Amino acid sequence: MPIKIPTTLVEELIKLGLLSKRDVKSYEDLAKKEDKELGQILIEKDVVSASDLLEIKSRLYRLPIVKLEEIKLDSEALKEIAEDVVNFYKMAPFAKEGDILKVGVINPEDIDALEALKFIASDKGLKIDKYIIDYRDFEGILKNYRSLTAEVGKALESLSEEAEKEVITQKKIEEISAEGAVTRIVASIVKYAVESRASDIHIEAFEEKVNVRFRIDGVLIIALTLPKNVHSAVLTRIKVLSNLKIDETRLAQDGRFSTMLNKRRIDFRVSTFPTKNGEKVVMRILDPLTNKIDLPDLGIDGRSLEVLERAMTKPFGSILITGPTGSGKSTTLAGMLKRLNNEEVNIVTLEDPIEYFVEGVNQSQIHEEIGYTFASGLRHILRQDPDIIMVGEIRDKETAALATQAALTGHIVLSTLHTNDAMGVVPRLIDMGVEKYLIPPTLNVAAAQRLLRRLCPDCKIKAKANVAEEGIINKAILGMPEKYQKELLSQSGYQIHKPNIENPCKKCSGKAFKGRMGIFEMLEMTDEFEKIILADFSESATREEARRQGMITMFQDGILKVLRGVVSIDELLEVAEADKK
């Protein structure tokens, strides 16, 4: 009787018609190149859904499925298999009952992983129950292995008590900062900040302690507290990485360094600042995941997206984005560059700093200390035969004049300004000395934006808007174009979503929010708007023109996102109360 050869996952997917023999090699090559499981690639490429793949694996390998988000992980089970073994073999213990260790596996066809599991079981006198888990659950288990406090705690233990107590000289600081312990402390802080999706790391010295805070989704949280006596060594390590002067503690310094995390380069912009208790350090995390930035993902949709796309297809003219510091302007510019970037155009940028590295775009960092400013850089850019110019910020009259001239002479110009809303762009340009008659032919779109925290999609709570909230929503809808009023106005109230503050889930790390999105307004240049600018410019006339165009204000855009259940009305009122018009 012939021996039945087990069916592999690839064979099963081909048999089910989900995968063609022709595509197998390319997917396998991509998995190898990106150091991922084949299943991950197939999910990313929409060949098969995560849930369907889990069911197919369970049926094929005759193993039960376990969804780890629905059970509490057993900390004792995690101790049975070391983190590096878990990471290497993609298998994760999640529960222990007597001498039975329950282990989730991703790829039961991995003979090496199964042999390692057999060895561990034999060595520890355990029996193994295997289960199928998905990739997200595996990542969740890895996070449970890692703890910033635990990692840094181990590093601190390795610094001898003697070194902690003695008088620390500058030479001693350099020696300690070169030691593995301090290197590990800084590396752990950096790694956890990136994994937590933090935008900034703050290291602040006080009289008896050092606080390490991460800014996540716009909010600062304390991630770690260090003893005061390691502050100088940690600071020196960061200065060494950033090529800053180690012995200069009285003046503020700026620097930059890069590191590789999860096979991608992450850049850090470093700023030191002298305080009474020692220097404070802020590290801005510049994660160049530009390929994942697309305008709809940022929250630009509906009319706003149509206006922006229309402006980007014009042969020349400027698109100016306005908003306060930290409102996501640079990210929006990066999303636009991604759309505009192709082999047929020459894109040149002037930035301070370069926040997103875009393949195929000529990006230049300004250095004001040597006279390389936005204005002087812009003069040089015009000699580089550009089609598209991105200027990080229009700060002064000279830059405003040069950017206007560039937009007038056949270039697309992208830049930012500091005003409260889109209506403030034209008055700001006039204040900066741009002649009125030059604004209509050069300005395509004036945009404004703010950032709101997204509600966690897994634990947000559905609720009926109360009387006050209903009044705010009705007022906003009545100020929108008629088509929105017909679609949205309700006599029976509104269903909205709120953050689950009391019982948030693991997927948002107990924060009830996950990520951020923008609210936008886009004012387009039209013949009517041109007449307003060239006559006696007034804000009331501009607002009337914005309504005629069908422009949605930032606050109204926020209300649309509240009604879609993406953001909370409390978050909108907190961020955009001043813009409620």
Disulfide bonds with the S-S distance in Angstrom:
none
